[in-house]
Structures are given as C-alpha cells and as structure tokens.
Amino acid sequence: MDDDAGPMRSVLAGVLLLIVAGGVVDLLLDAPEDWRSGHVLYEVGLILGGVAGAIWLWRKWRRAEGSATVLRRSLEERQRERDAWRERAGQSLRGLGEAVADQFQRWGLTPAEREVAFLLLKGLSHKEIAAATGRSERTVRQHGVNAYQKAGVSGRAELAAYFFGDLGLPSEGGSRV
C-alpha cells in the first residue's frame, strides 16, 4: 500500500507487541500457583487478544495491499487506453477543430463569438463559459445569440447538429449509422 501507512502500521504493531510482551512478562513475574485465577485468565485474554488483533490487522493489511495493487494496475491500464485513444483521435480532433474554426471564420464571427461558440459546442454552460473567459454571463449569452444568428441556427442544439449531424458510428459492415 502507500508509504503513508507505514508509520501507522509500525505504531499499531508496536502497541500490540507491547501488550503481548507485557502480559507474558507479568505472568512470568507473578508466577501464579493457580493458572485458572481471574487475574491470570485476564492476562492470558489480553495476550491472546493482542495476538488475534495482530493477526487480524496483518490479514486486513495484506488484503488492502492486494486491492490497492489491483486498483493501481487497473488505473494504469485505463490511463494507457486513454493515452492511446488520445493519440489515435488527436489528428482527427485537430482536423475537426480546424474545420469548425474555418466555418466560424466564414460566418464572420468575432474572436469573442468564436470562443463562446466553441465552448458552447464543447458543452459548457453560460455560467462556466463566463467563469472561464472572465466575461459576464450576460455577455456570454449575447455572444452566443450573435453566433447563432450569424450561423443561421436557432440555438446550441442546431449549432451542434450543423457540425456533428452527419457524424455516425461505423456499423459492423463498415457503413456509417
């Protein structure tokens, strides 16, 4: 598991070891005549409890380490998949971004309108765009309205459909859905 757990493990192991050692030493020093007395049974119970606690904690730590290892491997695999997808899709996405930017230019969008329209296409809300661009939400809305008018669309859905309406997943036979 993480190195941060090491000091806590050491402290817990030390405490349990002290309990077990203290109980054993106390029993030996007492040298009881009757091993079935309450005092002796109590100390034996502490010793056995310390040993049982140590075993229980050790097993839990081992399971947690195994789970953490599995999770780490899974995360690394997902990250490799993500990186591979990004690599494969990167050129296509760059081409799509350039095509969108070219169309925005043809529509005569101002730089501010292009930025807002692009962020709207990415799915950001007006509030998120305002925070990201340092504009007021009202200004962002107005840039969006201006972009929609220049593009000849009625809103965000039609703007997205303009660019992605023909986008489809390939079917099993290779044709587009």
Backbone as numpy.savetxt, mean C-alpha at the origin, in Angstrom:
# Nx Ny Nz CAx CAy CAz Cx Cy Cz
11.61 -10.99 10.27 10.78 -9.80 10.27 11.65 -8.56 10.27
11.11 -7.41 10.58 11.86 -6.17 10.57 12.88 -6.15 11.69
13.96 -5.40 11.47 14.97 -5.24 12.50 14.43 -4.49 13.71
13.36 -3.71 13.54 12.77 -2.95 14.64 12.23 -3.88 15.72
11.85 -5.11 15.37 11.29 -6.05 16.32 12.37 -6.69 17.18
13.63 -6.64 16.74 14.72 -7.29 17.46 14.85 -6.85 18.90
14.92 -5.55 19.21 15.06 -5.13 20.61 13.88 -5.59 21.47
12.67 -5.54 20.93 11.50 -5.97 21.71 11.57 -7.46 21.99
12.01 -8.22 21.00 12.16 -9.67 21.20 13.18 -9.95 22.29
14.28 -9.22 22.25 15.33 -9.43 23.25 14.83 -9.12 24.65
14.09 -8.04 24.79 13.55 -7.67 26.10 12.58 -8.74 26.59
11.67 -9.17 25.74 10.71 -10.20 26.15 11.40 -11.52 26.48
12.36 -11.91 25.66 13.10 -13.15 25.94 13.86 -13.02 27.25
14.46 -11.84 27.48 15.19 -11.62 28.73 14.28 -11.70 29.94
13.11 -11.10 29.87 12.16 -11.13 30.98 11.72 -12.56 31.26
11.38 -13.29 30.21 10.96 -14.68 30.41 12.09 -15.53 30.96
13.30 -15.32 30.49 14.46 -16.05 30.99 14.69 -15.73 32.46
14.54 -14.46 32.84 14.70 -14.09 34.25 13.63 -14.75 35.12
12.40 -14.82 34.61 11.33 -15.47 35.38 11.67 -16.95 35.58
12.05 -17.62 34.51 12.37 -19.04 34.60 13.59 -19.25 35.50
14.66 -18.48 35.28 15.88 -18.65 36.08 15.62 -18.31 37.54
14.88 -17.23 37.76 14.57 -16.84 39.14 13.76 -17.91 39.86
12.81 -18.48 39.17 12.00 -19.55 39.78 12.83 -20.77 40.10
13.69 -21.16 39.17 14.54 -22.34 39.40 15.50 -22.09 40.56
16.16 -20.92 40.57 17.09 -20.59 41.65 16.36 -20.55 42.99
15.19 -19.93 43.02 14.42 -19.85 44.27 14.06 -21.24 44.77
13.64 -22.10 43.86 13.30 -23.47 44.28 14.52 -24.18 44.85
15.66 -24.04 44.20 16.88 -24.70 44.66 17.34 -24.14 46.00
17.23 -22.82 46.17 17.65 -22.20 47.43 16.70 -22.55 48.58
15.42 -22.66 48.26 14.45 -23.02 49.31 14.64 -24.47 49.76
15.08 -25.32 48.85 15.24 -26.75 49.13 14.04 -27.28 49.91
12.87 -27.22 49.30 11.66 -27.61 50.04 11.65 -29.12 50.36
11.08 -29.42 51.50 10.94 -30.83 51.89 9.73 -31.44 51.19
8.67 -30.63 51.04 7.46 -31.13 50.40 7.28 -30.40 49.06
7.46 -31.10 47.98 7.38 -30.50 46.65 5.94 -30.22 46.23
4.98 -30.61 47.06 3.58 -30.37 46.74 3.01 -29.19 47.52
3.85 -28.40 48.14 3.37 -27.25 48.90 2.91 -26.15 47.93
2.09 -25.25 48.40 1.57 -24.16 47.58 2.67 -23.28 47.02
3.67 -22.99 47.85 4.78 -22.14 47.41 5.56 -22.79 46.27
5.83 -24.06 46.39 6.58 -24.78 45.36 5.75 -24.88 44.09
4.48 -25.23 44.24 3.61 -25.33 43.05 3.47 -23.98 42.34
3.42 -22.92 43.13 3.35 -21.57 42.54 4.60 -21.28 41.72
5.78 -21.58 42.28 7.02 -21.32 41.57 7.17 -22.22 40.35
6.76 -23.47 40.47 6.80 -24.37 39.31 5.84 -23.85 38.24
4.71 -23.34 38.66 3.76 -22.75 37.71 4.36 -21.55 37.00
5.10 -20.70 37.74 5.77 -19.55 37.11 6.82 -20.02 36.10
7.58 -21.03 36.50 8.61 -21.55 35.60 7.98 -22.12 34.34
6.97 -22.97 34.52 6.31 -23.56 33.36 5.61 -22.50 32.51
5.03 -21.50 33.17 4.40 -20.40 32.43 5.41 -19.62 31.62
6.58 -19.37 32.19 7.64 -18.68 31.46 8.12 -19.48 30.26
8.31 -20.79 30.47 8.74 -21.64 29.36 7.66 -21.71 28.29
6.39 -21.89 28.72 5.28 -21.95 27.76 5.14 -20.62 27.00
5.29 -19.51 27.73 5.22 -18.20 27.08 6.33 -18.01 26.07
7.52 -18.46 26.42 8.65 -18.34 25.50 8.41 -19.18 24.24
7.92 -20.39 24.44 7.63 -21.26 23.28 6.53 -20.64 22.42
5.49 -20.15 23.05 4.37 -19.55 22.32 4.85 -18.33 21.51
5.62 -17.46 22.18 6.13 -16.28 21.49 7.06 -16.67 20.34
7.92 -17.64 20.57 8.84 -18.07 19.53 8.05 -18.57 18.30
7.01 -19.39 18.54 6.20 -19.90 17.43 5.49 -18.76 16.69
4.95 -17.81 17.43 4.28 -16.66 16.81 5.27 -15.84 15.99
6.46 -15.63 16.51 7.48 -14.88 15.78 7.85 -15.60 14.49
8.00 -16.91 14.56 8.34 -17.68 13.36 7.22 -17.56 12.31
5.98 -17.68 12.76 4.85 -17.53 11.82 4.81 -16.13 11.23
5.02 -15.14 12.07 5.01 -13.75 11.59 6.14 -13.52 10.60
7.31 -14.10 10.88 8.42 -13.97 9.94 8.08 -14.62 8.61
7.45 -15.80 8.67 7.04 -16.48 7.43 6.03 -15.66 6.65
5.04 -15.11 7.36 4.03 -14.28 6.70 4.65 -13.03 6.10
5.57 -12.43 6.84 6.23 -11.22 6.33 7.05 -11.54 5.09
7.69 -12.69 5.09 8.49 -13.09 3.92 7.58 -13.29 2.71
6.45 -13.97 2.92 5.50 -14.19 1.82 4.97 -12.85 1.31
4.62 -11.95 2.22 4.11 -10.63 1.82 5.17 -9.83 1.08
6.41 -9.88 1.57 7.49 -9.16 0.90 7.69 -9.68 -0.51
7.69 -11.00 -0.67 7.86 -11.59 -2.00 6.71 -11.21 -2.92
5.48 -11.24 -2.38 4.31 -10.87 -3.17 4.39 -9.41 -3.60
4.78 -8.55 -2.68 4.91 -7.13 -2.99 5.98 -6.92 -4.06
7.11 -7.59 -3.92 8.17 -7.46 -4.92 7.68 -7.94 -6.28
6.91 -9.03 -6.30 6.38 -9.54 -7.57 5.40 -8.54 -8.19
4.51 -7.96 -7.38 3.57 -6.96 -7.89 4.33 -5.74 -8.40
5.39 -5.35 -7.72 6.17 -4.20 -8.16 6.86 -4.50 -9.49
7.37 -5.72 -9.64 7.99 -6.11 -10.92 6.95 -6.10 -12.03
5.74 -6.64 -11.75 4.66 -6.62 -12.74 4.31 -5.19 -13.13
4.20 -4.31 -12.11 3.87 -2.91 -12.37 4.94 -2.26 -13.23
6.20 -2.49 -12.88 7.29 -1.89 -13.64 7.32 -2.40 -15.07
7.07 -3.71 -15.24 7.05 -4.28 -16.60 5.90 -3.68 -17.40
4.73 -3.54 -16.76 3.58 -2.95 -17.47 3.90 -1.52 -17.86
4.46 -0.77 -16.92 4.80 0.62 -17.22 5.78 0.71 -18.39
6.73 -0.20 -18.41 7.70 -0.21 -19.51 7.01 -0.50 -20.83
6.14 -1.54 -20.82 5.43 -1.91 -22.06 4.47 -0.81 -22.50
3.79 -0.21 -21.56 2.76 0.78 -21.89 3.32 2.19 -22.06
4.53 2.41 -21.61 5.10 3.76 -21.61 5.06 4.44 -22.95
5.51 3.74 -23.98 5.56 4.36 -25.30 4.15 4.66 -25.81
3.24 3.73 -25.59 1.85 3.96 -26.02 1.25 5.15 -25.28
1.50 5.22 -23.98 0.96 6.32 -23.19 1.56 7.65 -23.60
2.86 7.64 -23.89 3.48 8.89 -24.36 2.84 9.32 -25.69
2.63 8.35 -26.58 2.00 8.66 -27.86 0.59 9.19 -27.67
-0.16 8.58 -26.75 -1.52 9.05 -26.47 -1.48 10.46 -25.89
-0.55 10.69 -24.97 -0.43 12.04 -24.39 -0.12 13.09 -25.43
0.75 12.73 -26.38 1.09 13.67 -27.46 -0.12 13.92 -28.37
-0.88 12.84 -28.64 -2.07 12.99 -29.49 -3.11 13.89 -28.80
-3.29 13.71 -27.50 -4.23 14.54 -26.76 -3.76 16.00 -26.78
-2.47 16.20 -26.52 -1.92 17.57 -26.53 -2.08 18.21 -27.90
-1.85 17.45 -28.98 -2.03 17.98 -30.34 -3.47 18.40 -30.57
-4.41 17.57 -30.12 -5.83 17.90 -30.32 -6.21 19.14 -29.51
-5.72 19.24 -28.29 -5.97 20.44 -27.47 -5.46 21.68 -28.20
-4.29 21.55 -28.83 -3.71 22.67 -29.58 -4.61 23.04 -30.75
-5.11 22.02 -31.47 -5.99 22.28 -32.62 -7.28 22.97 -32.19
-7.77 22.65 -31.02 -8.99 23.28 -30.53 -8.72 24.70 -30.04
-7.48 25.09 -29.93 -7.13 26.44 -29.49 -7.23 26.63 -27.99
-7.05 25.59 -27.22 -7.10 25.72 -25.76 -5.87 26.50 -25.28
-6.09 27.37 -24.31 -4.97 28.08 -23.69 -4.16 27.08 -22.86
-2.96 27.43 -22.47 -2.17 26.52 -21.63 -2.92 26.12 -20.35
-3.60 27.06 -19.71 -4.35 26.75 -18.49 -5.51 25.80 -18.79
-6.21 26.05 -19.89 -7.33 25.17 -20.27 -6.82 23.78 -20.62
-5.67 23.70 -21.29 -5.09 22.38 -21.62 -4.75 21.61 -20.35
-4.15 22.32 -19.40 -3.78 21.65 -18.15 -5.01 21.13 -17.42
-6.03 21.96 -17.31 -7.25 21.56 -16.61 -7.94 20.43 -17.37
-8.04 20.54 -18.68 -8.70 19.49 -19.47 -7.96 18.16 -19.33
-6.64 18.20 -19.34 -5.86 16.98 -19.18 -6.10 16.35 -17.82
-6.12 17.16 -16.78 -6.37 16.63 -15.44 -7.80 16.11 -15.29
-8.74 16.75 -15.99 -10.10 16.23 -16.00 -10.15 14.86 -16.67
-9.40 14.71 -17.77 -9.33 13.41 -18.44 -8.72 12.34 -17.54
-7.80 12.74 -16.69 -7.16 11.79 -15.77 -8.10 11.40 -14.63
-9.23 12.11 -14.50 -10.22 11.74 -13.49 -10.17 12.56 -12.22
-9.38 13.62 -12.18 -9.32 14.44 -10.98 -10.57 15.30 -10.86
-10.97 15.56 -9.64 -12.12 16.44 -9.40 -11.67 17.89 -9.53
-12.66 18.79 -9.63 -12.33 20.22 -9.70 -11.53 20.65 -8.48
-11.93 20.14 -7.33 -11.25 20.49 -6.08 -9.80 20.00 -6.10
-9.58 18.79 -6.57 -8.22 18.24 -6.65 -7.36 19.03 -7.65
-7.97 19.40 -8.77 -7.24 20.18 -9.77 -6.87 21.55 -9.21
-7.81 22.17 -8.50 -7.54 23.48 -7.89 -6.36 23.37 -6.93
-6.34 22.34 -6.11 -5.25 22.16 -5.16 -3.93 21.89 -5.87
-3.98 21.10 -6.95 -2.75 20.74 -7.66 -2.17 21.89 -8.47
-3.03 22.77 -8.94 -2.57 23.85 -9.82 -2.47 25.20 -9.13
-2.96 25.30 -7.92 -2.92 26.58 -7.21 -3.96 27.57 -7.68
-4.98 27.06 -8.37 -6.07 27.93 -8.83 -7.27 27.74 -7.91
-8.22 28.64 -7.99 -9.45 28.46 -7.23 -10.31 27.42 -7.95
-11.19 26.81 -7.22 -12.08 25.81 -7.81 -12.97 26.45 -8.88
-13.38 27.69 -8.64 -14.21 28.40 -9.61 -13.46 28.61 -10.92
-12.18 28.98 -10.83 -11.36 29.18 -12.02 -11.19 27.86 -12.77
-10.96 26.79 -12.03 -10.81 25.47 -12.65 -12.09 25.11 -13.40
-13.23 25.33 -12.78 -14.52 25.04 -13.45 -14.65 25.84 -14.74
-14.27 27.13 -14.68 -14.39 27.98 -15.86 -13.46 27.51 -16.97
-12.23 27.12 -16.61 -11.31 26.59 -17.63 -11.90 25.32 -18.25
-12.52 24.49 -17.42 -13.15 23.27 -17.94 -14.27 23.58 -18.90
-15.12 24.52 -18.53 -16.24 24.92 -19.39 -15.71 25.47 -20.72
-14.69 26.31 -20.65 -14.10 26.87 -21.87 -13.53 25.76 -22.76
-12.86 24.80 -22.14 -12.29 23.69 -22.91 -13.39 22.87 -23.57
-14.47 22.60 -22.83 -15.59 21.82 -23.40 -16.19 22.57 -24.59
-16.40 23.89 -24.45 -16.97 24.67 -25.53 -16.08 24.65 -26.77
-14.78 24.85 -26.59 -13.86 24.85 -27.72 -13.78 23.48 -28.38
-13.97 22.42 -27.60 -13.90 21.05 -28.14 -15.24 20.64 -28.75
-16.29 21.39 -28.45 -17.61 21.04 -28.97 -18.23 19.85 -28.25
-17.90 19.71 -26.97 -18.49 18.63 -26.18 -19.25 19.25 -25.01
-20.12 18.43 -24.40 -20.96 18.99 -23.35 -20.38 18.82 -21.95
-19.34 18.01 -21.80 -18.79 17.83 -20.46 -17.67 16.81 -20.44
-17.30 16.43 -19.24 -16.17 15.54 -19.02 -16.36 14.19 -19.71
-17.56 13.62 -19.62 -17.80 12.31 -20.23 -17.62 12.36 -21.74
-18.15 13.38 -22.39 -17.98 13.49 -23.84 -16.53 13.77 -24.21
-15.83 14.54 -23.38 -14.41 14.80 -23.64 -13.63 13.49 -23.57
-13.91 12.69 -22.55 -13.23 11.39 -22.43 -13.62 10.48 -23.59
-14.88 10.48 -23.96 -15.33 9.64 -25.06 -14.68 10.05 -26.37
-14.41 11.34 -26.53 -13.74 11.82 -27.75 -12.40 11.10 -27.93
-11.65 10.98 -26.83 -10.32 10.38 -26.90 -10.33 8.87 -26.73
-11.23 8.36 -25.91 -11.18 6.94 -25.56 -12.37 6.14 -26.06
-13.28 6.77 -26.79 -14.48 6.08 -27.25 -14.20 4.88 -28.13
-13.15 4.94 -28.93 -12.83 3.82 -29.82 -11.85 2.84 -29.19
-11.42 3.13 -27.99 -10.47 2.26 -27.31 -11.20 1.01 -26.84
-10.67 -0.14 -27.16 -11.30 -1.39 -26.74 -10.26 -2.44 -26.45
-10.68 -3.43 -25.70 -9.80 -4.55 -25.40 -9.83 -5.53 -26.56
-8.68 -6.11 -26.89 -8.69 -7.11 -27.96 -9.45 -8.35 -27.50
-10.20 -8.95 -28.42 -10.92 -10.18 -28.08 -9.97 -11.35 -28.29
-10.45 -12.54 -28.00 -9.63 -13.75 -28.12 -9.12 -13.91 -29.55
-9.93 -13.59 -30.54 -9.54 -13.79 -31.93 -8.67 -12.68 -32.49
-8.35 -11.67 -31.68 -7.49 -10.61 -32.13 -8.24 -9.37 -32.57
-9.57 -9.45 -32.76 -10.33 -8.26 -33.15 -10.62 -7.43 -31.91
-10.96 -6.18 -32.11 -11.22 -5.25 -31.01 -12.67 -5.36 -30.56
-12.88 -5.23 -29.26 -14.23 -5.26 -28.70 -14.79 -3.87 -28.71
